[in-house]
Amino acid sequence: MKNSDGKHMRRFRVTKNAMLISMLIGGLIGSVVTLLFAPQSGRQTRAQIHARSIQLSERKQMDRLSAALEAGNMPVETA
């Protein structure tokens, strides 16, 4: 390997590392800004996520039941 190739590889590694570090720092800054400017508290957000997951779970159960009824199958027990 020539000397110039070695310099190029070192420069590439430095650039790659700098890009990775800058992406991590940017992600951290974005997370902090998002938390600071959130329109509601964390407790409210968690409650909203929980309620939405229950809605989706119930919808999924209803879809399964209606599909079973349309197919003429008697649904077994739903959990």
N, C-alpha and C positions, 0 to 999 in steps of 0.2 A: 504494500500500500504506500502510495506516495505521501509526502508530508502535507501537501495541500488537501488530500482526501481526509487526512486525520483532522485537520483544522475544520473542514466542512462538517464532519461528523460531530465534533465537539460543539460547534456553533448550532447545529441542528438539535442536539440534546439540550443545550441551554435554552433555546427558543421554545422547545417542547415543554420543558419544565416551567418556564416563565408563563407560558400560556395556561398550563394546568393550575398554577398558583393564582393567576389573575382570575380564572374562572371560579375557583373556590372562594376567593375574596368577594367577587361579584355576587355569588350566590348567598354568601353570608350577609352582605349589605342589603340585598333584595329581601331576604327573610326578615331582617330587623325592621326595615321600612314597612313591610307588609304588616308586621305585628303592631307597629306604632300607629298605623293609619287604618287599622281594622275598624269596620263600622259597628261592631258589637263586641262584647266581652268574650273571653274564652269559654266561660260557662254557658253562655247563650249559644255559641257556635257548636259546642259539643252536644247540647240538648237538641239543636236543630239537626245535626248529623244523625243522632240516635233516632229521632222521630222519622227522619227520611228513610233510614235503613229498615225500620219497622214497616213503613208503608210499602217499600219495595218487596220485603219478605211476604207481606200479606197479599200483594198483587201477584207474586209468583205462585203462591198457593192457590189463589183463585183461578189463575190461568191453567194450572195443572188440573184442578177439579173440572173446569169447563171443558177442557180438552178430553178428559176421561169420559165425561157425560156425552159429549158429541160422538165419541168413538163407540159408545154403548157399553163401556166398561164400568163396572161399579168401582168407585175409588176405595182403596183400602183405608187405613187410618192415616190422617195427616198429622204430622208432628208440629 
